[in-house]
Amino acid sequence: MKIIRSLALLLAAITTLSTAALAQPKASDSLTVTMKALNGSGEDGTATVTQKGDNLEVVISLKGAPKDVAQPTHIHIGTCGKINASPEYGLKNTVNGANDSEVKGVKLADLMSGKYAINVHKSADEIGTYVSCGNIVAPATK
């Protein structure tokens, strides 16, 4: 009886650890994008892009952002130096330098295999003015 109880506890522990490991994204399922200020905005920071099942989570953190201004934010085809003006995927507005968005049905691997950039606009009224941008690129292999 004691052996069966010990085996049951061991099995429960293995199951718990396996479930926890599956819940954590692999390093290859997440990418940190450097966001660089544009047009003298001072809005530098990062965007962390993480694959969560079939969806993509994008978390942006910018320093130097204006207070209480909703800044339209998108993923565009192209690079920060040569971006397609039409957004490919919409994100929530960045407010106070923060954004936490989910893009349904998009794979990080697909974005890293092409040329895509995350772009933050000054405001809805000044949509043509970009204030921060970061290229989504696969990390260099060692």
Secondary structure, 3 states (H helix, E strand, C coil): CHHHHHHHHHHHHHHHHHHHHHHCCCHHHEEEEEEEECCCCCCEEEEEEEEECCEEEEEEEEECCCCCCCEEEEEEEEECCEEEEEEEEEEEEEECCEEEEEECCCCHHHHHHCCEEEEEECCCCCCCCEEEEEEECCCCCC
